[in-house]
């Protein structure tokens, strides 16, 4: 067994050496530059600090009777979780936070992890995401695309008062500055009594309420830009602009991959993208009694994968996080300078004012959910409880 462990260590080390060759070219990981010749260890620490979500098995059946594993269909949902988790890490711990095995982590870290556990009462669990996808026309167990997972995260974030994110998903390849500022400065609005079918979603998501109350100010922004960078293959004209996005300090990477095979892209080396792969099936992990989470399986401790940019499916979604308004203003300046400069074919548009031919922009609020088939009804008894509660509310 000792020899076996030794061989495993040698294998992991050789993977590192193989994945990251000696080169003078810089490696970019989510807005941070690394030089392989001088700080390869820092690069590997930076990669392993990202929360890594993979297929899981043996969790409670989705919806009570649905699948108890997402193997084979949940890869894009897992990638969406990884992008959102990176935003929450930046929000609470900062981009420079590092994870080390066996090192005690702050409570905020464990609270972030608990948001993503595979339980029906965790606000960004596979259960919540799969069921919210029903409203987007996706059956439970059906594969999501980048835009669908972005829309699901946008809806789920409305229930998450602890993290209090403003999630903006761009339309028609256009980011509207006026709309984002309106949304991020919008005061909290409480919705009225929802229909009974929304009750279970609320009870699951309500655990993250901010007991300190709402403080007016800029709501941290999660900006997601779904794009189509070609017809059947990525158009080479977009490659430089796409790579520039990973250099921005606001970068959350990109969702994409190949048809029915999603990856979370976190950076690049030359003309190769670096990504975390969710296609590993691990067992369900729950939180301990004290609220901490055994987190070893939530960090990829081997070198990440790489793929040539030209092999990327043209359907992608870029992610950015702006904790303060100045971060967003800086992002806008970088886009004007690095993305929109002298581009005959722009990857996306950044405009100041809301286009007059678009419907008026109304900042999203917690919705009154009608029956969509996405509710969590576990038993007839639970259904009776809901009906009784709804009758009392109606009176």
NORURMO-V290796 format. One record per residue. RES is the residue in three letters. SS is DSSP state (helix for helix, strand for strand, loop for the rest). PHI is phi in degrees with one decimal (NA if undefined). Layout:
BEGIN
res = {RES,RES}
ss = {SS,SS}
phi = {PHI,PHI}
END
This chain:
BEGIN
res = {UNK,UNK,UNK,UNK,UNK,UNK,UNK,UNK,UNK,UNK,UNK,UNK,UNK,UNK,UNK,UNK,UNK,UNK,UNK,UNK,UNK,UNK,UNK,UNK,UNK,UNK,UNK,UNK,UNK,UNK,UNK,UNK,UNK,UNK,UNK,UNK,UNK,UNK,UNK,UNK,UNK,UNK,UNK,UNK,UNK,UNK,UNK,UNK,UNK,UNK,UNK,UNK,UNK,UNK,UNK,UNK,UNK,UNK,UNK,UNK,UNK,UNK,UNK,UNK,UNK,UNK,UNK,UNK,UNK,UNK,UNK,UNK,UNK,UNK,UNK,UNK,UNK,UNK,UNK,UNK,UNK,UNK,UNK,UNK,UNK,UNK,UNK,UNK,UNK,UNK,UNK,UNK,UNK,UNK,UNK,UNK,UNK,UNK,UNK,UNK,UNK,UNK,UNK,UNK,UNK,UNK,UNK,UNK,UNK,UNK,UNK,UNK,UNK,UNK,UNK,UNK,UNK,UNK,UNK,UNK,UNK,UNK,UNK,UNK,UNK,UNK,UNK,UNK,UNK,UNK,UNK,UNK,UNK,UNK,UNK,UNK,UNK,UNK,UNK,UNK,UNK,UNK,UNK,UNK,UNK,UNK,UNK,UNK,UNK,UNK,UNK,UNK,UNK,UNK,UNK,UNK,UNK,UNK,UNK,UNK,UNK,UNK,UNK,UNK,UNK,UNK,UNK,UNK,UNK,UNK,UNK,UNK,UNK,UNK,UNK,UNK,UNK,UNK,UNK,UNK,UNK,UNK,UNK,UNK,UNK,UNK,UNK,UNK,UNK,UNK,UNK,UNK,UNK,UNK,UNK,UNK,UNK,UNK,UNK,UNK,UNK,UNK,UNK,UNK,UNK,UNK,UNK,UNK,UNK,UNK,UNK,UNK,UNK,UNK,UNK,UNK,UNK,UNK,UNK,UNK,UNK,UNK,UNK,UNK,UNK,UNK,UNK,UNK,UNK,UNK,UNK,UNK,UNK,UNK,UNK,UNK,UNK,UNK,UNK,UNK,UNK,UNK,UNK,UNK,UNK,UNK,UNK,UNK,UNK,UNK,UNK,UNK,UNK,UNK,UNK,UNK,UNK,UNK,UNK,UNK,UNK,UNK,UNK,UNK,UNK,UNK,UNK,UNK,UNK,UNK,UNK,UNK,UNK,UNK,UNK,UNK,UNK,UNK,UNK,UNK,UNK,UNK,UNK,UNK,UNK,UNK,UNK,UNK,UNK,UNK,UNK,UNK,UNK,UNK,UNK,UNK,UNK,UNK,UNK,UNK,UNK,UNK,UNK,UNK,UNK,UNK,UNK,UNK,UNK,UNK,UNK,UNK,UNK,UNK,UNK,UNK,UNK,UNK,UNK,UNK,UNK,UNK,UNK,UNK,UNK,UNK,UNK,UNK,UNK,UNK,UNK,UNK,UNK,UNK,UNK,UNK,UNK,UNK,UNK,UNK,UNK,UNK,UNK,UNK,UNK,UNK,UNK,UNK,UNK,UNK,UNK,UNK,UNK,UNK,UNK,UNK,UNK,UNK,UNK,UNK,UNK,UNK,UNK,UNK,UNK,UNK,UNK,UNK,UNK,UNK,UNK,UNK,UNK,UNK,UNK,UNK,UNK,UNK,UNK,UNK,UNK,UNK,UNK,UNK,UNK,UNK,UNK,UNK,UNK,UNK,UNK,UNK,UNK,UNK,UNK}
ss = {loop,helix,helix,helix,helix,helix,helix,helix,helix,helix,helix,helix,helix,helix,helix,helix,helix,helix,helix,loop,loop,loop,loop,loop,loop,strand,strand,strand,strand,loop,loop,strand,strand,strand,strand,helix,helix,helix,helix,helix,helix,helix,helix,helix,helix,helix,helix,helix,loop,loop,loop,loop,loop,loop,strand,strand,strand,loop,loop,loop,loop,helix,helix,helix,loop,loop,loop,loop,strand,loop,loop,loop,loop,loop,helix,helix,helix,helix,helix,helix,helix,helix,helix,helix,helix,helix,helix,helix,helix,helix,helix,helix,loop,loop,loop,loop,loop,loop,loop,loop,loop,loop,loop,loop,loop,loop,helix,helix,helix,helix,helix,helix,helix,helix,loop,loop,loop,loop,loop,loop,loop,loop,loop,loop,loop,helix,helix,helix,helix,helix,helix,helix,helix,helix,helix,helix,loop,loop,loop,loop,loop,loop,loop,loop,loop,helix,helix,helix,helix,helix,helix,helix,helix,helix,helix,helix,helix,loop,loop,loop,loop,loop,loop,loop,loop,strand,strand,strand,strand,loop,strand,loop,loop,strand,strand,strand,helix,helix,helix,helix,helix,helix,helix,helix,loop,loop,loop,loop,loop,loop,loop,loop,loop,loop,loop,helix,helix,helix,helix,helix,helix,helix,helix,helix,helix,helix,helix,helix,loop,loop,loop,loop,loop,loop,loop,loop,loop,loop,loop,loop,strand,strand,strand,strand,strand,strand,strand,strand,loop,strand,loop,loop,loop,strand,loop,helix,helix,helix,helix,helix,helix,helix,helix,helix,helix,helix,helix,loop,loop,loop,strand,strand,strand,strand,strand,strand,strand,strand,loop,loop,strand,strand,strand,strand,strand,strand,strand,strand,strand,loop,loop,strand,strand,strand,strand,strand,strand,loop,loop,loop,strand,strand,strand,loop,loop,loop,strand,loop,loop,loop,loop,loop,strand,loop,loop,helix,helix,helix,loop,loop,loop,loop,loop,loop,strand,strand,strand,strand,helix,helix,helix,loop,loop,loop,strand,strand,strand,strand,strand,strand,strand,strand,loop,loop,helix,helix,helix,helix,helix,helix,helix,helix,helix,helix,helix,helix,helix,helix,helix,loop,loop,loop,loop,loop,loop,loop,loop,loop,strand,strand,strand,loop,loop,loop,loop,loop,loop,loop,loop,loop,loop,loop,loop,loop,loop,loop,loop,loop,loop,loop,loop,loop,loop,loop,loop,loop,loop,loop,loop,helix,helix,helix,helix,helix,helix,helix,helix,helix,helix,helix,helix,helix,helix,helix,loop}
phi = {NA,-62.9,-61.9,-62.1,-63.1,-62.4,-64.6,-63.5,-63.6,-62.0,-62.5,-62.8,-61.3,-65.6,-61.6,-57.5,-65.6,-74.6,-70.9,-119.9,-70.9,-68.7,-157.5,-85.0,-70.7,-73.8,-106.0,-107.8,-127.4,44.7,83.4,-116.6,-97.7,-128.0,-114.4,-61.8,-71.0,-120.9,-141.4,-60.3,-64.8,-66.0,-61.0,-66.3,-65.4,-63.2,-67.2,-69.3,-73.7,-69.4,-68.9,-115.0,-109.3,-127.3,-51.7,-132.4,-132.4,69.2,-88.7,-63.7,-55.0,-65.5,72.9,91.2,-128.6,-85.5,-67.1,-108.5,-149.1,-105.7,-58.5,95.2,-139.3,-98.0,-64.5,-70.5,-63.7,-64.1,-65.4,-61.2,-60.3,-64.7,-64.4,-64.6,-60.5,-64.3,-62.6,-70.6,-60.4,-63.2,-69.1,-101.2,-116.2,94.5,-62.8,-88.0,-62.0,-123.0,-103.1,-131.8,-57.0,71.6,-85.9,-65.7,-110.7,-66.1,-58.6,-58.7,-63.1,-67.5,-66.9,-61.1,-58.8,-64.8,-63.3,-111.8,-62.9,-81.8,-133.7,-65.2,-98.2,-103.0,-66.1,-119.3,-71.1,-60.3,-64.4,-65.0,-67.9,-63.4,-75.1,-66.4,-66.6,-59.4,-68.1,-98.3,85.6,-110.0,-68.6,-63.9,97.8,-93.3,-72.2,-95.0,-100.5,-58.3,-67.4,-63.1,-66.4,-64.3,-65.0,-66.1,-62.3,-60.1,-71.7,-64.6,-63.9,-65.1,-92.6,-98.3,-81.7,-67.0,-78.6,48.0,-92.8,-97.7,-104.8,-114.4,-110.0,-68.8,-112.6,50.9,56.9,-130.6,-103.8,-106.4,-60.1,-57.2,-67.5,-64.5,-67.3,-63.2,-71.1,-73.1,-99.5,-69.1,-68.9,-65.2,-125.3,-92.9,-83.6,-75.8,-65.7,-87.3,-65.1,-60.5,-68.5,-89.7,-57.7,-69.0,-60.1,-68.0,-63.9,-72.5,-89.7,-70.5,-66.3,-100.8,-63.5,-87.3,-69.1,-77.8,87.7,-89.8,-108.7,-62.6,151.9,-70.8,-82.7,-52.2,-102.0,-104.4,-104.7,-119.6,-120.5,-70.0,-137.3,-122.5,-96.4,151.7,-95.4,-102.8,-134.9,-64.2,-78.7,-56.2,-65.4,-91.1,-60.8,-62.1,-65.6,-61.7,-66.1,-59.4,-62.0,-73.6,-84.2,-70.7,-62.2,-86.8,-63.4,-112.7,83.4,-148.8,-100.0,172.7,139.7,-128.1,-50.6,58.5,-147.6,-93.7,-133.4,-105.8,-85.7,-117.3,175.8,-154.7,-134.7,61.0,-104.1,-119.8,-89.1,-105.4,-143.9,-96.8,-106.5,-82.9,-83.1,-131.7,-96.6,-117.8,-78.4,-57.1,-121.5,-109.6,-79.5,-79.2,-61.5,-85.3,93.0,-79.3,-125.2,-68.6,-100.6,-58.2,-83.0,-103.1,-135.2,-78.2,-102.1,-118.1,-60.3,-71.4,-83.1,-132.6,-147.2,-68.4,-56.4,-68.0,-87.5,-74.0,-64.3,-67.5,-88.5,-137.8,-140.7,-83.6,-127.7,-141.7,-125.5,-126.9,-69.2,-120.7,-61.5,-64.4,-64.9,-68.8,-60.9,-65.2,-61.2,-59.4,-64.9,-64.6,-63.4,-61.3,-80.1,-105.1,-100.2,-94.7,-69.0,44.2,-104.5,-69.7,-128.6,-78.5,-68.0,-157.3,-107.1,-121.5,-122.0,-77.3,-106.6,-64.9,-56.7,-63.8,-85.7,-85.8,-61.1,-56.9,-87.5,-120.3,-55.3,-67.1,-127.4,-56.3,-82.1,-88.7,-79.8,-94.8,-63.8,-126.9,86.5,-99.6,-78.2,-107.3,-103.2,-90.2,-157.1,-62.6,-60.6,-62.7,-62.9,-63.2,-60.3,-64.0,-63.4,-64.0,-63.6,-65.2,-65.1,-64.7,-63.2,-65.3,-66.8}
END
